[in-house]
Amino acid sequence: MISRYVERMLPEQYRRADADTLRRARLVLFVQAVFFLYLPFPTLSNAAAKNWAAVGSLLAACPILALMPTMLRRSVVLAGNYTAGMFFLVVGVLGYFLGGPASANWWFLPLTPMLAMLLAGRRSAWRWALVTLAAGGTVTVLTLRGFAWPAALEMPKRQLFWAVTFLGTTVVLYALTSVYEHAKEMMRVGLANANAEMRRVLDNVGQGFMTVDANGQISGERSAILERWFGPIGRTEETFERMAEQGRNLAARLHKAPLELELDHNDVRLDPERFSPLWAAFVHAVRNAIDHGLETPAERQQAGKAEAARITLSSRLDGMAVIIEIADNGRGIDWARVRDRARAAGLLYSSTADLEAALFADGVSTKDDVTEVSGRGVGLAALRQVCQMLGGSIAIHSDLGRGTRLTIRVPISAQLGTTPHAA
């Protein structure tokens, strides 16, 4: 209920503000709601004790509290200080009418700087700390000089007031704890959304990871963007982990989750300069496996499969070459569809080898529509081009309804006799 009130009353300007300002604005409205929940308790207890001066002061605080959203529209710091001032005033008035130094309300005054810290920042907290110390000193001096404070409540009225105060304090502490948890959850959700948006943007510029020379061929030079994205990619373990994270995000966006990603890196290490173009193009294979190869959970259940799909990324050394594979347990390749697309593109389609070659040709895709993820028929073509540039080969094996395995074999080094980097 309080959360709905806060979101309804939150001024639009704070929804576009930074995370800390947004948090403070929400807290101001939370505290206002908590005040309104708490005020009935001391008001009723003072009314039962026939302490009408305190009742009048508490009722007068209500319209002042109602101005808090107006203050918030002007400035979150102003609203935070206004809220701290209201708390200080209410506690001080109650303390005065309920016996001065003998009242337990005075012990709530040190909470004022804490409230100011949460709502308005450190500088405001220091100011309210000085005000609180000054108030405490003033009360002490007046008491020593014999100031006549209003009489404290007598038993059993005092017991009734303590009981109601205890109940109200419990409500306030619970509400403040809820404020903290709500603010933390809102920040977590905001960060998660921002991270997802960042991943989506990076997904869509995946092709920008590759550098191209003047002849339109993929260059062996390492892309600066790729280096920022993949970091030190000498270890295939690190590269696979980053691709797995990107793959999980893509699967969730395409409603292919849950997705199990198995990484079998065998502690293979490769030359970053030589293999960065391969990793850049290999991203397309991961995206194709998720978008083309995997079914939705409902489709998998209908086919009698486990709800969670699985993709395996693996690397291993084989003599002076490295073998990199991606395998899935999805729907497999519909070779009849590939044959139709090859025929339409004027490519050979008589044998299995012809169909595999067509699958790696430019502009050939088994999808009917083009999306931001796939369907343009350029991903596997780019991957084959990189493999050929590195002196390697690429092969694909697929069983309809059971899954697909794509295997890449590339020499470790362009120079014969180079020792492979294996840990």
N, C-alpha and C positions, 0 to 999 in steps of 0.2 A: 504493500500500500504506500509506504513512504517512498519507495523507489519510483513508483508511477508518478507521485506528486513531484518529486525532484525533476524527472525528465519532462514533465509537462510545464513546470515553471522555469526551467533553465533557459535563459536568454539565448537566442540563436547565435549571437556573436561568440559565445564560448564553445560552441560545437566545432568551430573552425580554429580555435586557439590551440596552443601547445598543450601537451598532456598534463603538465603541472598546473597550469591555470585552469584547465577544465576540471581537474581534481578538486582544486580549492573552491571553485564555483559550486560544484555538487555538494561539497561538505558544508558550505554556508547554508544551502537549502535544507540539508539533512539536519543540521543543528537547529534551524528554525522549527522544523517539524518536531524534533525532540523537545524543544522548549514548550511547544503547545501541548504535547502529551504530558509533560511534567507539571505544568502550572496548576491543573486541577487538584493535585494532591496537597500542596501547601495551602491553596485557597480554601479547600474544604476543611482542612484541619484547623486553620486559623478561624474560619467561620464557626466551627464547633467550639473553639475556645473563646468565641466572641471578641476576637482581636480584630476589630473592624478596620483599624488603620492599616494593618498588614494586608487585609483582604482588598481594601481599596487600592493599595499600591500594586498588588498583583494584577488586579483587573485593569488598571491603567497601563500595565505593561503590554497587554494584548494588542491594542492598536499600534503601539510602537513596534512590536514584533512584526506586524503585518506589513510594515514599510521595508522589511529586509529585501524582498525581491526588487523593489525600486532602487535601493542602494546598489544592488548587485548589477543592475543594468548600467550603472555609471562606472563602477570599478570594483573588481574583486577584492582589492586591498581595502577600499572604503567599506565594503560590506563586511569583510572580516573584522575590521576594527569596530564597526557598529555592533556586530554580534558580541564581541568580547566586552564592549561597553555595556550592552544590555545584561549580560551575565553578571558583570561586576555590580551593576546597579540593583538588580533583583536580589542578589545574595546580600549586598550591603543593607538594603531596606529591611529585609527579613531579619538580619542580624540585629539591626537597631531596635525594631519593635519587639523582638523576642528576648530581650535582656542584655543587649550589648555584648560585652566580653564573655558573659555567661552563656551566650547562645552558641550552639554547635554550628550555626550557619557560617560563622567567621572562618571556619576551617576549610570552607569551599573557595574562599577568595584566592588562594595560591593556584587554583586551576585556571585562573584568567590568563596568565602568560602562556600556559600550555595551549589553551584554546586559540589564542592569538597566533601562536607559532604555526598551528595547523592551518588556520584560515588566511592569515595575512603575511606570514613570513617572519624571519628572524628579527628584523629591525623592529617590527611592531611588538614582538614578544618581549624584547628588551624594554621598550617603553612601558608596557603594561606591568612588567616586573617591578619597575621603579614606582609606578602608581600603587601597586599592591603593597610594597614595602612602606611607602609613605602613608597609606591608609592604616596599616598595622601600627606604625609609630604614632600616628595621631590618636588612635584608640587608646594606646598605652598611656600617652601623656594625659589625655582627658581623664582616664580612670584614676591615675595617680593624683590628679588635682581635685578629685572628688566629684566629677561630673555625675549628675543624677540620671542614669540610664533607665528606660522603662523597665518595670518589674518583669522578672522572668516568670514564665508560666509555673503554676503550682501543680502538684500532683492532684488528681490523675490526668489533668490536662496535658502536662508535660509528657507523660507516658504515651498518651494518644498521639501527640505531635511527633514523638520519636518513632512510633510505629508507622505513621503515615509517611514520614520522611524516609524511613528505611525502605518502604515499598516503592516510593517514588525514585529513590536513588538506584534501586535495583533496575527499574524500568530504564532509567537514563543510561546506566552502565551497559545494559543489554543493547540499547539503541546505538550507543557509541561504538560498541563492538561490531554491530551490524554495519555501521557507517564505514568502518575500516575494511571489513570484508568485502562490502559492495564496491568501495573504491578500488581495492586490489583486484577484484574480479573484472571491473570495467577496464582497468589498465591492461590486464592480461588479455582480454578480448581484443582491445585496441591494438596491442602489439601483434597478436596472432593475425588479425586482419591485415595489418601493414606488411607483415612478413609474407602472407599469402599473395598480396598484391605485387610485392617485389618479385616473388618467384614467378608469378604469371608473366610479368614484363620480361624477366630474364629468359623464360621459356620461349617467348615469341621472338626474341632476338638471337636465338640459338645459332642461326646461320651466320650471324655476324662474327662468331668466334673464328671463322676460317678467314685466312688472308689469301688474296688472289693476286697473281702477278699480271703483267701487262698483256699476256696472251690469254687471260681468262682461266689459267690453270691454278689449282690450289698450291699455294707456296709452302715451302718447308719452314719458313720463318715463324717463330712463335708469336701468336696473337697476344697483344697486351690485355685485351678483354678476357681471353681465355686464361691468361696467367692469374688475373685477379679472381676469376671464378673458381678455378681448380686449385690455385695455390701451387705448392711444390708437388708436381705430379709424377715424380720419379717412382713412387711406390704405387702400384696398381690398387693397393688396399685403399689409399686415400682417394684415388679417383673413383673407385667403385662406391665408396661411402657417399661421396657428393652426388653421384648419379642416382644412387638409391634414394637419397632425400628428395631430389628433383622428381624422381619417378613416383614416389608416394604422393607428393603434392599434385602431380598431373593425374594420377589415378583417382584421387579424391575429387578433383574438379570434373572429371569425366564420368563420375559415378561408377567407377570400376573397383572401388574399395569394398572390402578389405583386400590388401595386397601384401603377400609375403615376398620379401626380397632376400635371396640367399647369395652371399658373397663368398667366393672360393678363390682367393687371390694367390695362394701358395707363396706369399712373400716375394713376388716377382717385382724387380725394379728395372725400369726402362729409362733410356736417355730422353729427358724432357724435350730437348730441341728436336729430336727426330720424330717423336711420337705425338707431339701436341696436335698436329693436323688430324691424326687418326682419332684421338679422343674427341676432337671437335666434331668430326663426322659421325663418330660412334653414338653421339647423343641422339641422332636421328633413328638409329636402330632401337634405342630404348623407348623413344616416343612411339615408334611404329608398333613395337611389341605391345605397348599398353593400349594404343588407340585402335590398331587393326586386330591384334592377336587376342586380347582378353575379352571375355564376355562380361556382362553385368552379373551381379550375384544372382538375380532372378533367372537369367539365362543358364547359368551354371547349374543351379538347382534343378531346372527343367531337364537339363542334359544328364542329370545324375552325378554331377561332380560336386566336390567340396565347394562351399561358398567362397572361400578365400582362394584367389588365383595366386600363382607362384611364378616368379621370374628369377632365374639364376644367372649371375654374372661371374665368369671364371677366367682365370689366366694361369698358364703354366708354360714352362720352358720345354722345348723339344729340340735338343741339339743346339744349333746356332739360330734357332727361330723361337718366337713366342707365339703361342696359340691363345687367342682371346675369343670367348664364346658368350653368347646370350641365348638363353633357352627359356621358353614359357610352356605352360600346360593349358594354353587357351584353345581357340577354335581351329587353329591350323590354317593353312593356305588353301583356298579354293582354286585348284589348278585349272578347272574348267573356265572360271572367270578370267584367270590369267591368259588362257588360250584365246578367249574372245578379245581381250584388250590387245594382245600381241597381233592378232589378225587385223584389228582395226587400225593399229599403228604401222602396219606394213612390215612386221618383223616375222622371223621364222618361228614356227610354233609346232612343228611335227614331233619333236622328241622332248624328253624331260630336260635335256641340256638346253634346248632352245627356249623352253619356258623359264628356266632359271636365268638364262641370259636376258630374257625379256623383262624379268622382274627387276633387274638392275639397270634397265635402260632409262634414259631421260624421258620424263613425261608419262611413264606407265605407272598406274596406281590401281589397286583393286577397289578403291572407294569410289562411290558414285558422286560424292560431293566434296568440295574443297573446304576445309576448316582452317582455323588458325594453327592447328596442331599438325595436320597431315592432309594428304589427298592431292598434292601437286606433283608427285612422282619424281622428286629431286633428292630425297634423303638417301635412299640406297644407292642411287647413281653416284652421289658425292662420295659415299663410303667406298664404293668400288674404285673410284678414281684415285682416292688416297692410297688404297691398298696397292694398286698398280704402280703408283708413284714411288712407293717404298719397296717395290720389288716383291710384293706378297700376293696372296690370293684370298678369295672369299668364296664360301660355299654355303648353301642353305638346304636344310632337310626339313620336311614338314609332313605330318600325318593329319588329314582332315579330322577335326574333332578331338585331337589329342595334343597338339601343340607344334611348336616350330623351334628349330635350333639353327642359329647362324654362327658360322665358324670362320674366323679370320686367322691366317697364318702369315707372319711377317718376319723377315730376317732381323735379328737383333741389331745388326750394324750394316751400314752400306759397304763397309770394308770387309773383305774376306779374312777370316781368322781372328776377328775380334772376340774377346771373351765376354760372354753374357754377364749382366749384372744380376746376380741372384744372391739373396741373403742366406 
